[in-house]
Amino acid sequence: MPGTEYECKDCGRAFLVYEEKRVLICPSCDGENIVLKPKKTLPRWIIEKNNMKPG
């Protein structure tokens, strides 16, 4: 099962958390100013490439 991606607003580092904890701490700067990183969609060219039929 994939983790949840968070971002530290103090240092800008993004990191994955596999188990939800009560207090999230940035592994880089030990800051607690952590937010859920917004999900982005794949670029159109990647989606089209993945949907292409072989041959």
Secondary structure by P-SEA (a helix, b strand, c coil): cbbbbbbbcccbbbbbbcccccbbbbcccccccccccccccccaaaaaaaacccc
